[in-house]
Amino acid sequence: MAKLFFKYSTMNAGKSIDLIRINHNYIENGKKTICLTPEIDNRYGVGKITSRIGISIDAIPIKPDMNIFRLVSGFDDKISCVFVDEVQFISKEQIYQLSDIVDFLDIPVICYGLRTDFQLKEFPTSSYLFSIADSVIELKTICSQCKEKKATVNARFYEGKITVTGNKVQIGDTEYKPMCRHCYKQLLNKEKI
């Protein structure tokens, strides 16, 4: 029986490399997969899933009005798994379509994304996925500041200083750092002084 999985974490915890690794395992065993990523994530080119260690794969870009269920059900080949990177950037309706792929096409769907933004506010899509996923798995990394605690925050930096202002969605890479909540608060308080 197929399941809807949500693998979430902070930035720099290995979400994309995990997706690429599991996708490779399917392909190596003769299985057909579909990889999807929101077209808004164009850091390495539209339709690319790229890890920080430099490995990348091609993916179908998800447009805001795309019906993902219709896309997947339109493939002639038997699909063994659907992978979605940066799931926090798609719509609630598209999350529901992913659940339809599991429930009506009996194809597992593995989604990767962030739980919260740099202001510690939830991504609505991630929140919805938490509520309907069959399995929720946290991928962990350590705090980039203290190097001891588990990172739970995506801290955003601008001109070398931590910031909590700006657009909720700002595609980036090096301006974000994973941090534990304690270090995040400590840096924010320092900036206020």
Protein Blocks (a to p, Z undefined) as FASTA:
>chain_A
ZZdddddddehiommmmmmmmmmmmmmnopacdddddfklmmnoghiacdfkopacdddd
ddfklcfklmmmmpmbdcfbdcdehkllmcfklmmmmmmmmmmnopacdddddfbdfkop
acfklmmmmmmpmbdcddddddfklomaccfbdcddeehiacfedjfbacdfklpccddf
klmmmmmmmmmZZ
